[in-house]
Amino acid sequence: MEPFGPKHSQKRSRGQLVGGVVLASSLFLAGCGGTAAGPGGAGPSSGDELPETVKVMVSVPLTGPAAFAGAEAEKGYELAAAEINESGFLGDGVTLEIDVRDTQASVQKAASDVTAAIADSEVTAVLGSLSSAEALAQSPIAEKQKMPIVYIQAGSPGVILGDYTYRFPTPMSSYYNILSEQIAKEGWTSIGMVYGAWVPTLKELGEVAIPEMAEELGIEVTSSVATQQTTQDFSAPIKQVLESDPDVVSILQIGPANATAMQQLRQAGFDGPVLGNSSAGANTLEPAGENGAGMIWPVDFAPGTDDPASIEFIEKYKTANNDEEPFPYAAEAYDATWFVAKAIEAAGSANRGAVKDAMVEMAGGTWTGALGSDLSFEENSLKVNGTVIEWDGTRENVLYSAN
């Protein structure tokens, strides 16, 4: 199958994909979100031809609470880079080299990665962290020092700052209200929440998106309890929420914490429906087993779609990953990598400014890729319709998708 994007007639050559995890940068950034230390510049010089190797840094959490998402994303980055190189998409003999760095769940390390990329005159662009907190530290540096950076997830306000910052897709809060259909169908009239206030995306859901959705539907928020990064036992906040007797409970945590909270929720005697978030996906509810059954959440991508571009990606991913089905993080990373590659190809240059200009033009049009066909951008973030997923105790199933 042809890769997504314009078809090329030039002779194909097989490139070499450079991956792996590079440990901490030798450069240091004093404080989060500050200015970059060391030289910046425009990166690779502009010219009539691309260099033989175009370098892109990937800065993603491969350890810590979001490691499950980072590992899935890495598969998407690698799949896209391999296709780009094998197809000769950037031109005969031109290789896209990706340098994957582990943010180590550290805001400081994530910022340091971008600082290192800016200082390296051979780096054209950065594929930024999926963690909102880390992305919020990376964006001011990238925007000020004119480094194109493309994120996946990272749904907090303040991540997109200008023409050098992009995101696949829009924040979860923008399509979370797809759950309204299920809430109305079931006739639920009240909701209680236990949300991770230390995660900007979940804080936005717990304090803005869900209350707004509840108000629109005329349902009552009976109790809302914030948890912190240090919270490992959710029994107390769950008890507080259940005392308010809600019809449905919202559990908004990161990764494995969702399984822990679901087990404790069921042990507390609540056997009703639960609203979650995409961080409950990628099989992180497996440890909860049947206790996790009944949690639903919206995602930007899921196997089972009838979109032809998404189906094409799914087939390619399964071929490359022992018939495993992809999770959203892989689809987002795949599209983000192709977005960078298409900008480089359109610019005919590895120069950061030229690539940024191409990204601006692309964001003014439509996008077809793993996340769907003919999608548009909104403030440099790709808009998606959303799909609702349910964990049945053993696997994730699609309930419905938005039109």
HELIX and SHEET records of a PDB file:
HELIX    1   1 ALA A   67  GLU A   86  1                                  20    
HELIX    2   2 VAL A  107  ALA A  119  1                                  13    
HELIX    3   3 SER A  132  LYS A  144  1                                  13    
HELIX    4   4 MET A  172  SER A  174  5                                   3    
HELIX    5   5 TYR A  176  LEU A  179  5                                   4    
HELIX    6   6 SER A  180  GLU A  186  1                                   7    
HELIX    7   7 PRO A  200  GLU A  204  1                                   5    
HELIX    8   8 LEU A  205  ALA A  209  3                                   5    
HELIX    9   9 ILE A  210  LEU A  217  1                                   8    
HELIX   10  10 SER A  235  LEU A  242  1                                   8    
HELIX   11  11 ALA A  257  GLN A  267  1                                  11    
HELIX   12  12 SER A  278  ALA A  280  5                                   3    
HELIX   13  13 GLU A  286  GLY A  292  5                                   7    
HELIX   14  14 PRO A  308  ALA A  320  1                                  13    
HELIX   15  15 PRO A  328  ALA A  347  1                                  20    
HELIX   16  16 ARG A  352  MET A  362  1                                  11    
SHEET    1   A 6 VAL A  21  VAL A  22  0                                        
SHEET    2   A 6 THR A  95  ASP A 102  1                                        
SHEET    3   A 6 THR A  53  VAL A  60  1                                        
SHEET    4   A 6 VAL A 123  LEU A 127  1                                        
SHEET    5   A 6 ILE A 149  ILE A 152  1                                        
SHEET    6   A 6 THR A 165  PHE A 168  1                                        
SHEET    1   B 7 GLU A 220  THR A 227  0                                        
SHEET    2   B 7 SER A 190  GLY A 196  1                                        
SHEET    3   B 7 VAL A 248  LEU A 252  1                                        
SHEET    4   B 7 VAL A 274  LEU A 275  1                                        
SHEET    5   B 7 MET A 295  VAL A 299  1                                        
SHEET    6   B 7 THR A 387  TRP A 391 -1                                        
SHEET    7   B 7 GLU A 396  SER A 401 -1                                        
SHEET    1   C 3 THR A 366  GLY A 369  0                                        
SHEET    2   C 3 GLY A 372  GLU A 378 -1                                        
SHEET    3   C 3 SER A 381  LEU A 382 -1                                        
END                                                                             
